[in-house]
Amino acid sequence: MKQIEIFQMLGDATRLRALALIAANGELCVCELVAALDLSQPKISRHLNALKAAGLVVSRRDAQWVYHALAPDLPAWQEQILTAALAGISNEYAVKGDATRLANMKDRPARCAA
């Protein structure tokens, strides 16, 4: 992926907030991101598909759940950009609210060992 495409992915607030939640939690399913970001499932899925196409996120299936995590094999330059972007928004009001909504989510899916 070219640098400009990575910056385009990180230039969207929803994608950046989703990445921040995923990075903080290791992996999340769509239902958790829907609850945390307070957005519709189709919108979250569309953003996750864009992040997967960009190579920033990977998925794994566990029963009926699909969990999304940061790609473990990012090139060093992408990892540095992502780290800087996430550090830059870590104290944003919206990101703190996302984390609070996720923590208060009822009936979160139980994870099995990957």
C-alpha positions in Angstrom: 0.0 0.0 0.0 1.2 3.4 -0.9 1.8 6.1 1.8 -1.0 8.3 0.4 -3.5 5.4 0.8 -2.5 4.8 4.4 -2.9 8.5 5.2 -6.3 8.4 3.5 -7.3 5.5 5.7 -6.1 7.3 8.8 -7.8 10.6 7.7 -11.3 9.2 8.4 -12.4 9.8 12.1 -14.4 6.6 12.2 -11.6 4.4 10.9 -9.1 6.0 13.3 -11.4 5.6 16.3 -12.0 1.9 15.4 -8.2 1.4 15.1 -7.7 3.0 18.5 -10.2 0.7 20.1 -8.8 -2.4 18.3 -5.2 -1.4 19.3 -6.2 -0.9 22.9 -8.2 -4.2 23.2 -6.1 -6.5 20.9 -9.2 -7.5 18.9 -12.8 -6.6 18.7 -15.9 -7.9 16.8 -18.2 -5.7 14.8 -20.9 -5.7 17.5 -18.4 -4.3 20.0 -17.3 -1.6 17.6 -21.0 -0.8 16.9 -21.6 -0.3 20.6 -18.4 1.6 21.3 -18.6 3.9 18.3 -22.4 4.3 18.5 -22.7 3.7 14.7 -24.7 1.3 12.5 -23.4 -2.2 11.7 -23.2 -1.6 8.0 -21.1 1.6 8.5 -18.7 -0.2 10.8 -18.4 -3.2 8.4 -17.7 -0.9 5.5 -14.9 0.8 7.4 -13.4 -2.5 8.6 -13.5 -3.8 5.0 -11.5 -0.7 3.9 -9.0 -1.2 6.7 -8.6 -4.9 5.7 -8.2 -4.0 2.1 -5.5 -1.5 3.1 -3.7 -4.3 5.0 -4.0 -2.5 8.4 -6.5 -5.0 9.9 -6.8 -8.8 9.9 -9.8 -11.0 10.8 -10.3 -14.3 12.4 -13.5 -16.3 12.9 -14.5 -17.9 16.2 -17.9 -19.6 16.0 -20.4 -16.9 14.8 -18.0 -14.0 15.7 -15.4 -12.4 13.5 -12.7 -10.6 15.4 -10.6 -7.9 13.9 -7.1 -7.1 15.0 -4.2 -4.9 13.8 -2.2 -6.6 11.2 0.8 -8.2 12.9 3.2 -7.8 9.9 3.0 -4.2 9.0 6.0 -2.6 7.4 8.0 -0.5 9.9 7.0 2.8 8.3 3.2 1.9 8.5 3.6 0.8 12.1 5.3 4.1 12.9 2.6 6.1 11.2 -0.2 4.1 12.9 1.5 4.4 16.3 1.9 8.2 15.9 -1.7 8.6 14.7 -3.1 6.6 17.6 -1.0 8.4 20.2 -2.2 11.7 18.8 -5.9 10.9 19.4 -5.6 8.9 22.6 -6.8 11.8 24.7 -9.6 13.0 22.4 -13.0 13.2 24.0 -14.6 10.9 21.4 -12.0 8.2 21.9 -12.5 8.3 25.7 -16.2 8.0 25.2 -15.8 5.1 22.8 -13.7 3.3 25.4 -16.3 4.0 28.1 -19.2 2.7 25.9 -17.2 -0.5 25.1 -16.4 -1.1 28.8 -20.1 -0.7 29.6 -21.3 -3.0 26.8 -23.6 -5.8 28.0 -23.3 -9.3 26.6 -19.9 -8.9 25.0 -18.8 -12.0 23.1 -16.5 -14.4 25.0 -13.3 -15.1 23.3 -11.8 -18.5 22.8 -8.1 -19.0 22.4 -7.0 -17.9 18.9 
